[in-house]
Amino acid sequence: MTRKVAIIGTVGVPAKYGGFETLAENLTQYLAHNYEITVYCCTESYEEKLSSYNNAKLRYVPFNANGIQSIVYDSYSLLNAIRYADTVLVLGVSGCVVLPFVKFFSRRRIVVNIDGLEWKRDKWNTFAKWFLRFSEKLAVHSADSVVTDNKVIQDYVQREYGIGSSLIAYGGDQATSLSISEESALKYPFLGGEYAFSVCRIEPENNLHLILEAVKQNASLAVVIVGNWDSSEYGRDLRATYSMVEGIHLLDPIYNQNILDQIRSNCCLYLHGHSAGGTNPSLVEAMYLGLPLFAFGVDYNRETTECAAQYFSSAEELAGMLAALDEQALQAIGEAMAEIARRRYSWDFVANQYAALF
C-alpha cells in the first residue's frame, strides 16, 4: 500500500514564492512515484487552481499563507491532513501550536522542518518573536522527526532542547546557466558589461543597505539587485537613496525564470547579504552555478560554503573587497562553490533524505 504524505506550511506549488515552495515542488518531482503526496496551497495565491501537479494532489486553503493568518493556515492544514495522511511534513513552525493536541489524539507521523530560527528575524515585533520561539519549542518536542537545514541550527537544537535533528539542506541543481538573449540585452543594457548580482527579499536582515553603500563607496563594478523594493519602508527608502547612483540597478521582482537565470548566471560576482535563516536556497543555487561569492560573514553562510567563499561584515570591508577584485581568485572561488554544491546540494540527495524520514 502506497504511503500517503501531506506537505503543509508553504504558499503551494507550482513554486513561485520562496525556498519552502521550491522544496515542496522538488519533493513532488522526485518522490511522487513512491508516495501519494498532497500539497496544501493558498487559495488567493493561485488564479488557476490545478487539482494536481508533478503527480501530487493539491488542496487549497482559504487563508493567507503569510503574516498573522499563517497560524490559522498551517493549523487548518495540519488538522485536515491528519485525517488521511500517514506522514505530515510541516514546513515552518507557525502552526505548530496545535501539534501537542494533534499528537495526543493521532498517531500520524509528524516531520517538522523548523526553518532558520524564524523568531530571531528583525522584522518581527516582541510578541511575534515570543510566539515563534514558543511554537519552535512545541514543534521540536512534539514532532517525531525534526529537520534542520544548517549545521549551526542543528547544533542550536541539540544545545537548546537536547534533541537530535536530521540535517537536510536544499538542492540547487534546478538553477540554469543561460546565455543572454538579444531581447534581454536590449531591455537590460548593463548585461553588456561586468556586474555583481543579488536576488532576495528586501529586508534589513539581508543587509542591502550595507551592500549598496559599499558599491556607492567604490563604483568600480556595477551591481544589480532584484527584489521587492516597494513592499516595505526599508525597501522604498533604499530605492530613493541609491537608485540614481551610477552603476546601481535596482530591479523589481522578475517572475520569468528564464530572464532571471540569464541575469544571474552571467554575473561576475554574487553578493549574498543574508544574516539569518540557516541555509539559504538562493545561496545554494548561486553555488551550483559556480558563481564567485562574497557573503555576509555569519556562521550560517560560512557553514553552507565550507568557508571557501569570501566574507564581509561592513560596508567598508565590502568596498575594499570590491576594489581589490582579482580574476583568478574569483575563478577559484566559483570552482570551489560548484564542487561543494554538486557534493551537498542536489535535489536527488535531498529528496532521498526526506524519504528516509517519511
C-alpha positions as CSV (number, residue, x, y, z in Angstrom):
1,M,0.0,0.0,0.0
2,T,1.4,3.4,-1.0
3,R,2.2,5.6,1.9
4,K,0.3,8.9,2.0
5,V,2.3,12.1,2.7
6,A,0.9,15.6,3.2
7,I,3.1,18.7,2.8
8,I,1.9,21.8,4.7
9,G,3.3,25.3,5.5
10,T,4.0,26.6,2.0
11,V,2.2,29.0,-0.3
12,G,1.9,26.0,-2.6
13,V,3.0,24.6,-5.9
14,P,3.8,25.4,-8.7
15,A,6.5,27.2,-6.7
16,K,6.6,31.0,-7.2
17,Y,7.4,32.3,-3.7
18,G,10.4,31.1,-1.8
19,G,12.6,28.2,-0.5
20,F,9.9,26.1,1.1
21,E,7.8,26.2,-2.1
22,T,10.8,25.1,-4.1
23,L,11.4,22.3,-1.7
24,A,7.8,21.1,-1.9
25,E,7.9,21.2,-5.7
26,N,11.1,19.2,-5.9
27,L,9.9,16.6,-3.3
28,T,6.8,16.1,-5.5
29,Q,9.0,15.7,-8.6
30,Y,11.4,13.2,-7.1
31,L,9.1,11.3,-4.7
32,A,5.6,11.2,-6.1
33,H,6.3,7.9,-7.9
34,N,6.9,6.3,-4.5
35,Y,4.4,8.2,-2.3
36,E,0.9,9.5,-2.6
37,I,1.7,13.2,-1.9
38,T,-0.8,16.0,-1.2
39,V,0.4,19.7,-1.1
40,Y,-1.6,22.3,0.7
41,C,-1.8,25.6,-1.3
42,C,-3.0,29.2,-0.5
43,T,-6.3,29.8,-2.4
44,E,-5.6,33.5,-3.1
45,S,-2.1,32.9,-4.5
46,Y,-3.3,30.9,-7.5
47,E,-5.7,32.2,-10.1
48,E,-5.6,28.8,-11.8
49,K,-6.3,26.1,-9.2
50,L,-4.8,22.9,-10.5
51,S,-6.1,19.7,-9.0
52,S,-2.7,18.0,-9.3
53,Y,0.9,18.9,-10.1
54,N,4.0,16.7,-10.5
55,N,1.7,13.7,-9.8
56,A,0.8,15.2,-6.4
57,K,-2.7,16.2,-5.3
58,L,-3.3,19.9,-4.4
59,R,-5.7,21.1,-1.7
60,Y,-6.5,24.8,-1.4
61,V,-6.9,26.6,2.0
62,P,-8.9,29.9,2.2
63,F,-6.4,31.7,4.4
64,N,-3.2,33.7,3.8
65,A,-0.1,31.6,4.0
66,N,2.0,34.5,5.3
67,G,1.7,37.0,8.1
68,I,-0.6,36.5,11.1
69,Q,-3.0,34.3,9.1
70,S,-0.2,31.8,8.6
71,I,-1.0,30.4,12.1
72,V,-4.6,29.6,11.0
73,Y,-3.4,28.5,7.6
74,D,-0.9,26.0,8.9
75,S,-3.1,24.8,11.8
76,Y,-6.1,24.2,9.5
77,S,-3.9,22.3,7.0
78,L,-2.4,20.1,9.8
79,L,-5.8,19.2,11.3
80,N,-7.1,18.4,7.8
81,A,-4.0,16.3,6.8
82,I,-4.0,14.0,9.8
83,R,-7.4,12.7,8.8
84,Y,-5.8,10.7,6.0
85,A,-2.0,11.1,5.7
86,D,0.4,8.6,7.2
87,T,3.1,11.3,7.4
88,V,2.7,15.1,7.5
89,L,5.7,17.2,6.6
90,V,5.3,20.6,8.3
91,L,7.5,23.3,6.8
92,G,7.9,26.1,9.4
93,V,6.7,26.4,13.0
94,S,3.9,29.0,13.0
95,G,1.1,26.3,13.0
96,C,2.8,24.0,15.5
97,V,0.9,25.5,18.5
98,V,-1.7,22.7,17.8
99,L,0.9,20.0,17.5
100,P,0.7,18.7,21.1
101,F,-3.0,18.4,20.6
102,V,-2.5,16.6,17.3
103,K,0.0,14.1,18.9
104,F,-2.3,13.4,21.8
105,F,-5.2,12.3,19.5
106,S,-3.3,11.0,16.5
107,R,-0.6,8.5,15.7
108,R,0.3,10.1,12.4
109,R,4.0,10.6,11.8
110,I,4.9,14.3,12.0
111,V,8.1,15.6,10.5
112,V,8.9,19.3,11.1
113,N,11.4,21.5,9.3
114,I,11.8,24.3,11.8
115,D,13.3,26.7,9.2
116,G,16.0,29.2,10.2
117,L,15.3,30.2,13.8
118,E,12.4,32.4,12.5
119,W,12.0,34.1,15.9
120,K,15.4,35.8,15.5
121,R,14.4,37.8,12.4
122,D,14.4,41.6,12.8
123,K,11.1,42.1,11.1
124,W,9.1,40.6,14.0
125,N,7.9,42.5,17.0
126,T,8.4,41.4,20.5
127,F,5.2,39.3,20.7
128,A,5.7,37.7,17.3
129,K,9.3,36.7,18.3
130,W,8.0,35.2,21.6
131,F,5.2,33.3,19.8
132,L,7.5,31.9,17.1
133,R,10.0,30.7,19.7
134,F,7.2,29.2,21.7
135,S,6.0,27.4,18.5
136,E,9.5,26.3,17.8
137,K,9.7,24.7,21.3
138,L,6.4,22.9,20.8
139,A,7.5,21.7,17.3
140,V,10.8,20.3,18.5
141,H,9.3,18.5,21.5
142,S,6.2,17.2,19.7
143,A,7.5,16.1,16.3
144,D,8.5,12.5,15.5
145,S,11.4,13.9,13.5
146,V,12.9,17.4,13.3
147,V,14.7,18.7,10.2
148,T,17.3,21.5,10.4
149,D,18.8,22.9,7.2
150,N,22.2,24.1,8.6
151,K,24.7,22.6,11.0
152,V,24.6,25.8,13.1
153,I,20.9,25.3,13.6
154,Q,21.3,21.6,14.2
155,D,23.8,22.4,17.0
156,Y,21.4,25.0,18.4
157,V,18.5,22.5,18.6
158,Q,20.8,20.0,20.4
159,R,22.1,22.6,22.8
160,E,18.8,24.3,23.5
161,Y,16.4,21.4,23.6
162,G,18.7,18.3,24.0
163,I,17.1,16.8,20.8
164,G,18.9,15.5,17.8
165,S,17.7,16.5,14.3
166,S,18.2,15.4,10.7
167,L,20.5,17.9,8.8
168,I,18.9,18.3,5.3
169,A,19.7,21.4,3.3
170,Y,18.3,22.4,-0.1
171,G,19.0,21.5,-3.7
172,G,20.5,23.9,-6.2
173,D,20.6,21.9,-9.4
174,Q,17.4,23.5,-10.7
175,A,19.3,26.7,-11.3
176,T,20.1,27.1,-15.0
177,S,23.0,28.8,-16.8
178,L,21.8,30.6,-19.8
179,S,23.3,32.9,-22.5
180,I,21.9,36.4,-22.7
181,S,19.3,36.8,-25.4
182,E,19.0,39.7,-27.8
183,E,15.8,40.7,-26.2
184,S,17.3,40.8,-22.7
185,A,20.4,42.6,-23.9
186,L,18.1,45.4,-25.3
187,K,16.0,45.6,-22.1
188,Y,18.9,45.4,-19.7
189,P,21.9,47.3,-21.2
190,F,24.0,46.6,-18.1
191,L,24.3,43.0,-19.3
192,G,26.9,44.2,-21.8
193,G,29.4,44.8,-19.0
194,E,30.6,43.2,-15.8
195,Y,28.3,43.3,-12.8
196,A,27.7,41.9,-9.4
197,F,24.3,40.4,-8.7
198,S,21.9,39.5,-5.9
199,V,18.3,38.4,-5.7
200,C,16.5,38.4,-2.3
201,R,13.6,39.8,-0.3
202,I,14.3,43.4,0.6
203,E,14.6,43.1,4.4
204,P,17.1,44.6,6.9
205,E,18.5,41.2,7.8
206,N,19.6,40.8,4.2
207,N,21.9,43.8,4.6
208,L,21.0,45.6,1.3
209,H,21.8,48.9,2.9
210,L,25.3,47.7,3.6
211,I,25.8,46.3,0.0
212,L,24.5,49.4,-1.7
213,E,26.7,51.7,0.5
214,A,29.7,49.6,-0.4
215,V,29.0,49.9,-4.1
216,K,28.5,53.7,-3.7
217,Q,31.8,54.0,-2.0
218,N,33.5,52.0,-4.8
219,A,31.7,52.1,-8.1
220,S,34.3,50.1,-10.0
221,L,31.8,47.3,-10.5
222,A,28.1,47.7,-11.3
223,V,25.6,45.9,-9.1
224,V,22.2,44.5,-10.0
225,I,19.8,43.6,-7.2
226,V,16.4,42.0,-7.8
227,G,13.8,42.2,-5.1
228,N,10.5,43.6,-3.7
229,W,11.6,47.2,-3.1
230,D,8.1,48.6,-2.8
231,S,6.9,46.1,-0.2
232,S,8.4,47.9,2.9
233,E,9.5,51.3,4.0
234,Y,13.0,49.9,4.2
235,G,13.0,49.0,0.5
236,R,11.4,52.2,-0.6
237,D,14.0,54.3,1.3
238,L,16.8,52.3,-0.2
239,R,15.5,52.8,-3.7
240,A,15.0,56.5,-3.2
241,T,18.6,56.8,-1.8
242,Y,20.5,54.7,-4.2
243,S,18.6,54.2,-7.5
244,M,20.2,57.3,-9.1
245,V,23.7,56.3,-8.2
246,E,25.7,55.4,-11.2
247,G,26.3,51.6,-11.6
248,I,23.4,50.6,-9.3
249,H,20.4,48.9,-10.9
250,L,17.5,48.1,-8.5
251,L,15.0,45.8,-10.3
252,D,11.6,44.8,-9.3
253,P,10.9,41.0,-8.8
254,I,11.3,39.1,-12.1
255,Y,8.9,36.2,-12.3
256,N,10.1,35.0,-15.7
257,Q,12.6,32.4,-14.6
258,N,14.3,32.4,-18.0
259,I,15.2,36.1,-17.8
260,L,16.2,35.8,-14.1
261,D,18.5,32.9,-14.9
262,Q,20.1,34.9,-17.8
263,I,20.9,37.9,-15.5
264,R,22.1,35.7,-12.6
265,S,24.2,33.2,-14.4
266,N,26.2,35.9,-16.4
267,C,27.3,38.0,-13.4
268,C,30.9,38.0,-12.5
269,L,30.2,38.1,-8.7
270,Y,27.3,37.0,-6.5
271,L,26.7,39.1,-3.4
272,H,24.9,37.4,-0.5
273,G,23.9,39.6,2.4
274,H,21.7,37.3,4.4
275,S,22.5,37.3,8.1
276,A,19.7,35.0,9.3
277,G,17.7,31.9,8.2
278,G,20.1,29.0,8.1
279,T,21.0,27.6,4.6
280,N,19.5,30.0,2.1
281,P,18.2,28.5,-1.2
282,S,19.3,31.4,-3.4
283,L,22.8,31.0,-2.0
284,V,22.8,27.2,-2.8
285,E,21.6,28.0,-6.4
286,A,24.4,30.5,-6.9
287,M,26.9,28.0,-5.7
288,Y,25.6,25.3,-8.1
289,L,26.0,27.8,-10.9
290,G,29.7,28.2,-9.9
291,L,29.4,31.9,-9.3
292,P,32.2,33.6,-7.3
293,L,30.7,34.6,-4.0
294,F,31.1,37.3,-1.4
295,A,28.8,36.6,1.6
296,F,28.0,38.2,4.9
297,G,30.2,36.6,7.4
298,V,27.8,34.8,9.7
299,D,28.2,31.2,10.8
300,Y,25.2,30.1,8.6
301,N,26.9,31.3,5.4
302,R,30.4,30.0,6.4
303,E,28.9,26.6,7.1
304,T,27.0,26.5,3.8
305,T,30.0,27.4,1.8
306,E,32.5,25.4,3.9
307,C,34.4,28.7,4.5
308,A,35.6,28.7,0.8
309,A,33.9,32.0,-0.2
310,Q,35.0,35.5,0.8
311,Y,33.2,37.2,3.7
312,F,32.3,40.8,4.8
313,S,30.7,42.3,7.8
314,S,30.6,46.1,7.0
315,A,30.2,48.4,4.0
316,E,33.8,49.5,4.3
317,E,35.0,45.9,4.3
318,L,33.0,45.0,1.2
319,A,34.0,48.2,-0.6
320,G,37.6,47.2,-0.1
321,M,36.9,43.7,-1.4
322,L,35.3,45.2,-4.5
323,A,38.2,47.5,-5.1
324,A,40.6,44.6,-4.9
325,L,38.9,42.1,-7.2
326,D,41.2,39.5,-8.7
327,E,40.0,37.4,-11.7
328,Q,42.0,34.3,-10.8
329,A,40.8,34.4,-7.2
330,L,37.2,34.8,-8.2
331,Q,37.5,31.9,-10.6
332,A,38.9,29.7,-7.8
333,I,36.0,30.7,-5.5
334,G,33.5,29.9,-8.2
335,E,35.0,26.4,-8.8
336,A,35.0,25.7,-5.1
337,M,31.4,26.7,-4.8
338,A,30.4,24.4,-7.7
339,E,32.3,21.5,-6.2
340,I,30.6,21.9,-2.8
341,A,27.1,22.3,-4.4
342,R,27.5,19.1,-6.5
343,R,28.6,17.2,-3.5
344,R,26.0,18.5,-1.0
345,Y,23.1,20.3,-2.7
346,S,21.4,18.1,-5.3
347,W,17.7,17.6,-5.1
348,D,18.0,13.8,-5.6
349,F,20.2,13.7,-2.5
350,V,17.8,16.0,-0.5
351,A,14.7,14.0,-1.6
352,N,16.2,10.7,-0.6
353,Q,17.0,12.1,2.9
354,Y,13.3,13.2,3.3
355,A,12.1,9.8,2.0
356,A,14.1,8.2,4.8
357,L,12.1,10.2,7.4
358,F,8.8,9.5,5.7
